[in-house]
Amino acid sequence: MVLVYVSILPSVITALWVLAWRGAQPLRWGALSGGAVVSVLCVVIGINTNGPPVAPSPGACRPALACFDPDPVFWMVAGLLGFACCFVLTVVTVAVELRRTRRASD
């Protein structure tokens, strides 16, 4: 279930990027820029979110985890995956546009 929550942002970014290829060039870059901004906001929300205090009960938590609230971690992971997705799609976009430019000049 956690994987579903974390993969929503990269899925939306990828879907918008694919749909943006039908439009003009600024639309592609706008989709990537918007995805990067939302990804950074997710990381910031994850850093600034303090979950409810979790009372340690005997046997409920492992000492390594120290009974922390995992919700901020999910925000940060979603943001980092979204940012990585934007980076990969930016590299692909640049490569495709360079290829198109070279073909047009030939």
PyRosetta script that sets phi, psi and omega in degrees:
from pyrosetta import init, pose_from_sequence

init()
pose = pose_from_sequence("MVLVYVSILPSVITALWVLAWRGAQPLRWGALSGGAVVSVLCVVIGINTNGPPVAPSPGACRPALACFDPDPVFWMVAGLLGFACCFVLTVVTVAVELRRTRRASD")
pose.set_psi(1, -36.9)
pose.set_omega(1, 179.1)
pose.set_phi(2, -63.7)
pose.set_psi(2, -38.7)
pose.set_omega(2, 179.6)
pose.set_phi(3, -60.3)
pose.set_psi(3, -35.2)
pose.set_omega(3, 178.5)
pose.set_phi(4, -64.8)
pose.set_psi(4, -46.5)
pose.set_omega(4, -179.4)
pose.set_phi(5, -63.6)
pose.set_psi(5, -40.9)
pose.set_omega(5, -176.8)
pose.set_phi(6, -72.9)
pose.set_psi(6, -28.9)
pose.set_omega(6, -176.0)
pose.set_phi(7, -89.8)
pose.set_psi(7, -2.7)
pose.set_omega(7, -179.0)
pose.set_phi(8, -64.4)
pose.set_psi(8, -48.7)
pose.set_omega(8, -177.2)
pose.set_phi(9, -62.6)
pose.set_psi(9, -49.0)
pose.set_omega(9, 177.2)
pose.set_phi(10, -62.1)
pose.set_psi(10, -33.6)
pose.set_omega(10, 178.4)
pose.set_phi(11, -66.0)
pose.set_psi(11, -42.8)
pose.set_omega(11, 179.2)
pose.set_phi(12, -66.5)
pose.set_psi(12, -41.6)
pose.set_omega(12, 178.8)
pose.set_phi(13, -61.0)
pose.set_psi(13, -46.1)
pose.set_omega(13, -179.6)
pose.set_phi(14, -64.7)
pose.set_psi(14, -41.3)
pose.set_omega(14, 179.7)
pose.set_phi(15, -64.3)
pose.set_psi(15, -43.2)
pose.set_omega(15, 178.6)
pose.set_phi(16, -65.9)
pose.set_psi(16, -36.9)
pose.set_omega(16, 178.9)
pose.set_phi(17, -64.6)
pose.set_psi(17, -43.0)
pose.set_omega(17, 178.9)
pose.set_phi(18, -64.8)
pose.set_psi(18, -43.7)
pose.set_omega(18, 178.9)
pose.set_phi(19, -66.5)
pose.set_psi(19, -30.0)
pose.set_omega(19, -178.5)
pose.set_phi(20, -69.8)
pose.set_psi(20, -18.0)
pose.set_omega(20, -179.9)
pose.set_phi(21, -69.2)
pose.set_psi(21, -15.9)
pose.set_omega(21, 176.1)
pose.set_phi(22, -79.3)
pose.set_psi(22, -18.0)
pose.set_omega(22, -177.1)
pose.set_phi(23, -99.7)
pose.set_psi(23, -160.9)
pose.set_omega(23, -178.4)
pose.set_phi(24, -78.0)
pose.set_psi(24, 166.7)
pose.set_omega(24, -178.6)
pose.set_phi(25, -60.5)
pose.set_psi(25, -42.2)
pose.set_omega(25, 179.0)
pose.set_phi(26, -61.3)
pose.set_psi(26, -27.1)
pose.set_omega(26, 178.7)
pose.set_phi(27, -66.2)
pose.set_psi(27, -38.8)
pose.set_omega(27, 177.7)
pose.set_phi(28, -62.7)
pose.set_psi(28, -48.4)
pose.set_omega(28, -178.7)
pose.set_phi(29, -68.5)
pose.set_psi(29, -32.2)
pose.set_omega(29, 176.3)
pose.set_phi(30, -65.8)
pose.set_psi(30, -39.8)
pose.set_omega(30, 177.9)
pose.set_phi(31, -64.4)
pose.set_psi(31, -42.7)
pose.set_omega(31, 179.0)
pose.set_phi(32, -67.9)
pose.set_psi(32, -39.6)
pose.set_omega(32, 178.9)
pose.set_phi(33, -65.3)
pose.set_psi(33, -43.5)
pose.set_omega(33, 177.9)
pose.set_phi(34, -62.4)
pose.set_psi(34, -41.2)
pose.set_omega(34, 178.1)
pose.set_phi(35, -64.2)
pose.set_psi(35, -38.7)
pose.set_omega(35, 178.8)
pose.set_phi(36, -66.8)
pose.set_psi(36, -40.0)
pose.set_omega(36, 179.3)
pose.set_phi(37, -64.7)
pose.set_psi(37, -44.9)
pose.set_omega(37, 179.2)
pose.set_phi(38, -64.2)
pose.set_psi(38, -37.6)
pose.set_omega(38, 178.7)
pose.set_phi(39, -64.0)
pose.set_psi(39, -43.5)
pose.set_omega(39, 178.3)
pose.set_phi(40, -65.0)
pose.set_psi(40, -39.2)
pose.set_omega(40, 177.4)
pose.set_phi(41, -62.7)
pose.set_psi(41, -38.0)
pose.set_omega(41, 177.4)
pose.set_phi(42, -62.7)
pose.set_psi(42, -41.5)
pose.set_omega(42, 178.1)
pose.set_phi(43, -64.9)
pose.set_psi(43, -42.6)
pose.set_omega(43, 179.3)
pose.set_phi(44, -63.8)
pose.set_psi(44, -41.6)
pose.set_omega(44, 177.2)
pose.set_phi(45, -62.0)
pose.set_psi(45, -42.7)
pose.set_omega(45, 179.4)
pose.set_phi(46, -63.3)
pose.set_psi(46, -37.5)
pose.set_omega(46, 179.8)
pose.set_phi(47, -71.2)
pose.set_psi(47, -38.7)
pose.set_omega(47, -175.0)
pose.set_phi(48, -89.3)
pose.set_psi(48, -4.9)
pose.set_omega(48, -178.1)
pose.set_phi(49, -87.2)
pose.set_psi(49, 126.7)
pose.set_omega(49, 172.7)
pose.set_phi(50, -107.4)
pose.set_psi(50, 116.2)
pose.set_omega(50, 179.6)
pose.set_phi(51, -72.4)
pose.set_psi(51, 171.2)
pose.set_omega(51, 178.1)
pose.set_phi(52, -65.0)
pose.set_psi(52, 145.4)
pose.set_omega(52, 179.4)
pose.set_phi(53, -63.4)
pose.set_psi(53, 137.2)
pose.set_omega(53, 180.0)
pose.set_phi(54, -104.8)
pose.set_psi(54, 120.7)
pose.set_omega(54, -179.5)
pose.set_phi(55, -79.7)
pose.set_psi(55, 122.6)
pose.set_omega(55, 178.3)
pose.set_phi(56, -70.7)
pose.set_psi(56, 128.5)
pose.set_omega(56, 174.9)
pose.set_phi(57, -115.7)
pose.set_psi(57, 152.3)
pose.set_omega(57, -176.3)
pose.set_phi(58, -58.2)
pose.set_psi(58, 124.2)
pose.set_omega(58, 177.0)
pose.set_phi(59, 81.7)
pose.set_psi(59, -4.3)
pose.set_omega(59, -176.9)
pose.set_phi(60, -84.0)
pose.set_psi(60, -29.4)
pose.set_omega(60, -176.7)
pose.set_phi(61, -126.5)
pose.set_psi(61, 146.0)
pose.set_omega(61, 170.7)
pose.set_phi(62, -79.7)
pose.set_psi(62, 147.4)
pose.set_omega(62, -179.6)
pose.set_phi(63, -61.7)
pose.set_psi(63, -30.1)
pose.set_omega(63, -178.8)
pose.set_phi(64, -67.2)
pose.set_psi(64, -32.6)
pose.set_omega(64, -179.2)
pose.set_phi(65, -84.3)
pose.set_psi(65, -24.4)
pose.set_omega(65, 177.2)
pose.set_phi(66, 54.8)
pose.set_psi(66, 32.1)
pose.set_omega(66, 174.7)
pose.set_phi(67, 52.4)
pose.set_psi(67, 55.7)
pose.set_omega(67, 179.8)
pose.set_phi(68, -97.3)
pose.set_psi(68, 160.3)
pose.set_omega(68, 177.7)
pose.set_phi(69, -87.0)
pose.set_psi(69, 121.4)
pose.set_omega(69, -174.9)
pose.set_phi(70, -81.5)
pose.set_psi(70, -5.0)
pose.set_omega(70, -176.9)
pose.set_phi(71, -56.8)
pose.set_psi(71, -45.3)
pose.set_omega(71, 177.8)
pose.set_phi(72, -62.1)
pose.set_psi(72, -30.9)
pose.set_omega(72, 179.2)
pose.set_phi(73, -65.3)
pose.set_psi(73, -39.0)
pose.set_omega(73, 178.7)
pose.set_phi(74, -63.3)
pose.set_psi(74, -40.8)
pose.set_omega(74, 177.2)
pose.set_phi(75, -61.2)
pose.set_psi(75, -44.6)
pose.set_omega(75, -177.7)
pose.set_phi(76, -68.2)
pose.set_psi(76, -40.4)
pose.set_omega(76, 179.5)
pose.set_phi(77, -65.5)
pose.set_psi(77, -42.2)
pose.set_omega(77, 177.8)
pose.set_phi(78, -61.6)
pose.set_psi(78, -42.8)
pose.set_omega(78, 178.9)
pose.set_phi(79, -65.0)
pose.set_psi(79, -42.0)
pose.set_omega(79, 179.8)
pose.set_phi(80, -67.9)
pose.set_psi(80, -39.9)
pose.set_omega(80, 176.4)
pose.set_phi(81, -65.9)
pose.set_psi(81, -39.6)
pose.set_omega(81, 177.2)
pose.set_phi(82, -63.6)
pose.set_psi(82, -41.0)
pose.set_omega(82, 178.9)
pose.set_phi(83, -67.0)
pose.set_psi(83, -40.5)
pose.set_omega(83, 177.0)
pose.set_phi(84, -63.3)
pose.set_psi(84, -39.5)
pose.set_omega(84, 177.6)
pose.set_phi(85, -62.4)
pose.set_psi(85, -44.2)
pose.set_omega(85, 178.1)
pose.set_phi(86, -61.8)
pose.set_psi(86, -39.7)
pose.set_omega(86, 179.7)
pose.set_phi(87, -64.0)
pose.set_psi(87, -46.6)
pose.set_omega(87, 179.7)
pose.set_phi(88, -62.6)
pose.set_psi(88, -44.5)
pose.set_omega(88, -179.8)
pose.set_phi(89, -67.2)
pose.set_psi(89, -30.5)
pose.set_omega(89, 175.6)
pose.set_phi(90, -66.1)
pose.set_psi(90, -43.1)
pose.set_omega(90, 178.2)
pose.set_phi(91, -62.8)
pose.set_psi(91, -42.9)
pose.set_omega(91, 178.8)
pose.set_phi(92, -64.2)
pose.set_psi(92, -42.1)
pose.set_omega(92, -180.0)
pose.set_phi(93, -62.3)
pose.set_psi(93, -44.2)
pose.set_omega(93, 179.4)
pose.set_phi(94, -63.6)
pose.set_psi(94, -43.1)
pose.set_omega(94, -179.9)
pose.set_phi(95, -63.1)
pose.set_psi(95, -43.1)
pose.set_omega(95, -179.9)
pose.set_phi(96, -67.1)
pose.set_psi(96, -41.7)
pose.set_omega(96, -179.5)
pose.set_phi(97, -68.8)
pose.set_psi(97, -35.5)
pose.set_omega(97, 174.6)
pose.set_phi(98, -64.4)
pose.set_psi(98, -40.5)
pose.set_omega(98, 178.7)
pose.set_phi(99, -64.5)
pose.set_psi(99, -41.8)
pose.set_omega(99, 178.2)
pose.set_phi(100, -64.0)
pose.set_psi(100, -39.6)
pose.set_omega(100, -179.9)
pose.set_phi(101, -64.7)
pose.set_psi(101, -42.2)
pose.set_omega(101, 179.1)
pose.set_phi(102, -65.5)
pose.set_psi(102, -39.5)
pose.set_omega(102, 178.5)
pose.set_phi(103, -65.6)
pose.set_psi(103, -38.6)
pose.set_omega(103, -178.8)
pose.set_phi(104, -68.7)
pose.set_psi(104, -31.3)
pose.set_omega(104, -178.8)
pose.set_phi(105, -80.0)
pose.set_psi(105, -17.3)
pose.set_omega(105, 179.7)
pose.set_phi(106, -78.2)
pose.dump_pdb("model.pdb")
